[in-house]
Amino acid sequence: MGLSEFEYFQLRPTINLALQSLHILHRFPGFTYRRERGVAVWRGTLQPRPLSPKYRVAVRYKLSSYPSVKVISPALAPKAPHLWSDGTLCLYYPKENPWRPDMLIATTILPWTALWLYYYELWLDTGKWLGPSSHATDPNLQGGYANPNEGDGKIS
């Protein structure tokens, strides 16, 4: 029997927002930080390849929850794969718990986002998602379904 989300998050010490922000702003100096309605939001640009466009992204994170990422600009292509219905990126399969609150967003979520953007560009070129996909056979998670990681907020 699996652990509840509450039990799972209680097992490990949570890295506080100040430390998360310190690492993000150090490793990604073009990013900015703000708190919006009790949620930490970092915004900045990522460029997965030298000839890629610069993607403006926003990372939302509330302690004892999962970070979520949305591409602000340029707009993603219609029917882009590996997106939740709220437009946030599907960076990992939540049932596998690859992200934990004792991990740094700067060394996990942001590099995973750059990698997602790289595979997105390959998808634009080939029409096939060439990146890892542990939920390829799960009909509840492809093509825009509710994000179990994100509650109510919007990123803009």
Phi, psi and omega in degrees: 000132182282165178278149172290162179302320180299311180298319181299314182288336180282344183288335186234148178290135179277134174283126184290165184296326180297317179289320176302313182296317179305314181290319179297311183291334176285314183279336181229075188298342178278356181277154176238161181232138173213155170256130180231113180051046177079007180243135176284135178227122174250135179234143178181187182245146174232144179227102188292333179222157182303327181264004179285156170292162174273121181265125175273124183235159174230132177249125178251139180208129173242133181309145181062032176219190179255142173291151174228151184230138177228139174277123181274316178201153350294162180298140177285154180296149175302144178062027175299139180282166175060043173238144171278166183298337179275005177088359178280155183284140173270095183272339181197165180272113186304327181295341179272350179051049180285344176248138180230157182290353175265009179257151177276132176298325182295335182250001179232285189299315181291315173297323177296325178294315177299320178293320176301315180297323176299311179293328175299315179295323175296321177298319177300322182283325189248340185081003180236139175280112184262358179276173178297148180206097181279350181246025182301332181261003180267106184294345180278354187239356180258145172077028172095070175244167183302138180276114180289349181272341190240139181268268195242336193285159177246149177250134176219000000 
